[in-house]
């Protein structure tokens, strides 16, 4: 596995319904797409690496965001307000 560098690092942020935000990093746009898709479909698994393992079902998730490197799409959108 390649080392995470600033040039290929994507931060995944999972926004919960109780205002907490879980964050972790993955390598590259393809991995980011995989993780975001899985989280939205199956929920989020929190593992602090020290004995705590929790699964949050999809209905508890308010938003999932991937930031860092550009992630290409055929359908870029724009935000408008009313």
VENVEN-V948062 format. One record per residue. N is the residue number from 1. RES is the residue in three letters. OMEGA is omega in degrees with one decimal (* if undefined). D_CENTER is the distance of its C-alpha to the mean C-alpha in Angstrom with 1 decimal. Layout:
# VENVEN-V948062
n=N res=RES omega=OMEGA d_center=D_CENTER
n=N res=RES omega=OMEGA d_center=D_CENTER
This chain:
# VENVEN-V948062
n=1 res=UNK omega=178.9 d_center=19.4
n=2 res=UNK omega=177.1 d_center=19.3
n=3 res=UNK omega=175.9 d_center=18.8
n=4 res=UNK omega=175.3 d_center=15.8
n=5 res=UNK omega=-179.2 d_center=17.5
n=6 res=UNK omega=-176.2 d_center=16.9
n=7 res=UNK omega=-178.7 d_center=17.6
n=8 res=UNK omega=-174.7 d_center=14.9
n=9 res=UNK omega=175.4 d_center=12.1
n=10 res=UNK omega=177.6 d_center=8.6
n=11 res=UNK omega=176.4 d_center=6.8
n=12 res=UNK omega=176.9 d_center=3.1
n=13 res=UNK omega=-179.7 d_center=4.6
n=14 res=UNK omega=-177.6 d_center=5.5
n=15 res=UNK omega=-177.0 d_center=8.9
n=16 res=UNK omega=-179.5 d_center=11.7
n=17 res=UNK omega=178.4 d_center=15.1
n=18 res=UNK omega=175.1 d_center=16.9
n=19 res=UNK omega=174.4 d_center=15.4
n=20 res=UNK omega=176.2 d_center=13.5
n=21 res=UNK omega=174.9 d_center=10.2
n=22 res=UNK omega=-178.6 d_center=8.6
n=23 res=UNK omega=170.9 d_center=7.3
n=24 res=UNK omega=-176.1 d_center=7.6
n=25 res=UNK omega=175.1 d_center=8.3
n=26 res=UNK omega=-177.8 d_center=8.9
n=27 res=UNK omega=170.4 d_center=11.9
n=28 res=UNK omega=-177.2 d_center=12.2
n=29 res=UNK omega=-178.8 d_center=11.2
n=30 res=UNK omega=177.6 d_center=12.1
n=31 res=UNK omega=179.3 d_center=9.9
n=32 res=UNK omega=177.8 d_center=6.8
n=33 res=UNK omega=179.1 d_center=8.4
n=34 res=UNK omega=-176.8 d_center=9.2
n=35 res=UNK omega=-179.4 d_center=6.2
n=36 res=UNK omega=179.8 d_center=4.8
n=37 res=UNK omega=-179.5 d_center=8.5
n=38 res=UNK omega=-179.5 d_center=9.2
n=39 res=UNK omega=-179.7 d_center=7.3
n=40 res=UNK omega=-177.6 d_center=9.0
n=41 res=UNK omega=-170.2 d_center=12.1
n=42 res=UNK omega=-177.9 d_center=12.6
n=43 res=UNK omega=-176.2 d_center=11.0
n=44 res=UNK omega=176.2 d_center=9.3
n=45 res=UNK omega=177.5 d_center=11.5
n=46 res=UNK omega=177.6 d_center=12.2
n=47 res=UNK omega=-177.0 d_center=14.5
n=48 res=UNK omega=179.3 d_center=16.0
n=49 res=UNK omega=-177.7 d_center=18.1
n=50 res=UNK omega=175.5 d_center=21.3
n=51 res=UNK omega=179.4 d_center=22.0
n=52 res=UNK omega=-179.3 d_center=19.5
n=53 res=UNK omega=-178.0 d_center=17.6
n=54 res=UNK omega=174.4 d_center=16.3
n=55 res=UNK omega=176.5 d_center=14.9
n=56 res=UNK omega=179.9 d_center=13.7
n=57 res=UNK omega=-176.5 d_center=14.6
n=58 res=UNK omega=-176.8 d_center=12.8
n=59 res=UNK omega=177.1 d_center=15.4
n=60 res=UNK omega=-174.9 d_center=14.3
n=61 res=UNK omega=178.9 d_center=10.9
n=62 res=UNK omega=-175.8 d_center=11.7
n=63 res=UNK omega=172.4 d_center=8.7
n=64 res=UNK omega=-176.0 d_center=5.0
n=65 res=UNK omega=174.8 d_center=5.1
n=66 res=UNK omega=-179.6 d_center=5.1
n=67 res=UNK omega=177.8 d_center=8.5
n=68 res=UNK omega=178.7 d_center=11.2
n=69 res=UNK omega=177.2 d_center=13.1
n=70 res=UNK omega=176.2 d_center=14.1
n=71 res=UNK omega=-174.0 d_center=12.6
n=72 res=UNK omega=175.4 d_center=15.8
n=73 res=UNK omega=175.7 d_center=16.5
n=74 res=UNK omega=-173.4 d_center=20.0
n=75 res=UNK omega=177.4 d_center=19.5
n=76 res=UNK omega=-178.9 d_center=18.5
n=77 res=UNK omega=177.6 d_center=19.0
n=78 res=UNK omega=-178.3 d_center=20.4
n=79 res=UNK omega=174.5 d_center=20.3
n=80 res=UNK omega=178.9 d_center=23.6
n=81 res=UNK omega=178.1 d_center=24.9
n=82 res=UNK omega=* d_center=27.9
